[in-house]
Structure formats: structure tokens, C-alpha cells
């Protein structure tokens, strides 16, 4: 789920950068890129991955 959110943030940052939209008052492309990296790092760290079973008990 966090990877999808990161992809959306990266896409928004790309669109803002490609159209050269000036939004530095609220957020900029650099800050959106950093938020995307944070979301990817959390995803790779296992945060938000849901419940995991440790193993089957017999």
C-alpha cells in the first residue's frame, strides 16, 4: 500500500516538474520526492504490509 502511495507522490512530483508549476509555497517537487522516498523506505522496511504469520503450528 505504501508503494502505491509512493508511486502517486512520485507521479505528482513528475507532473509538477514537467509543467514547471511553481508551488514552492506549499510543497515543491523536491519535498514530494523526499516524501516518496520515505514511503518507499517504509514499504521496504515492512511497515504497512499487514499481518504476517510466524509459522504454522501443529
C-alpha positions as CSV (number, residue, x, y, z in Angstrom):
1,X,0.0,0.0,0.0
2,X,2.8,2.4,0.8
3,X,4.5,1.6,-2.6
4,X,1.3,2.7,-4.3
5,X,1.2,5.9,-2.3
6,X,4.9,6.5,-3.2
7,X,4.1,6.0,-6.9
8,X,1.3,8.5,-6.7
9,X,3.5,11.0,-4.9
10,X,6.3,10.5,-7.5
11,X,3.8,11.0,-10.3
12,X,2.5,14.2,-8.9
13,X,6.1,15.4,-8.4
14,X,6.9,14.5,-12.0
15,X,3.9,16.3,-13.4
16,X,4.7,19.4,-11.4
17,X,8.3,19.3,-12.6
18,X,7.4,18.6,-16.2
19,X,4.9,21.5,-16.3
20,X,7.2,23.8,-14.4
21,X,4.4,24.7,-12.0
22,X,5.6,26.9,-9.1
23,X,4.1,25.6,-5.9
24,X,7.0,26.3,-3.5
25,X,4.7,28.0,-1.0
26,X,3.0,24.7,0.0
27,X,5.2,21.9,-1.5
28,X,7.8,21.6,-4.2
29,X,9.0,18.8,-6.3
30,X,12.0,18.2,-4.0
31,X,9.8,17.7,-0.9
32,X,7.4,15.4,-2.8
33,X,10.3,13.3,-4.0
34,X,11.6,13.1,-0.4
35,X,8.2,12.0,0.8
36,X,8.1,9.4,-1.9
37,X,11.5,8.1,-0.8
38,X,10.3,7.9,2.8
39,X,7.2,5.9,1.7
40,X,9.3,3.5,-0.4
41,X,11.7,3.1,2.6
42,X,8.8,2.3,4.9
43,X,7.4,-0.2,2.4
44,X,10.8,-1.9,2.1
45,X,11.1,-1.9,5.8
46,X,7.9,-3.9,6.2
47,X,5.7,-1.1,7.6
48,X,2.1,-1.4,6.5
49,X,2.5,-4.8,5.0
50,X,-0.4,-6.2,7.0
51,X,-0.5,-9.2,9.3
52,X,2.2,-11.9,8.9
53,X,2.1,-15.4,10.3
54,X,5.2,-16.5,12.0
55,X,4.7,-20.1,11.0
56,X,2.3,-22.9,11.2
57,X,1.6,-24.6,14.5
58,X,1.0,-28.3,14.5
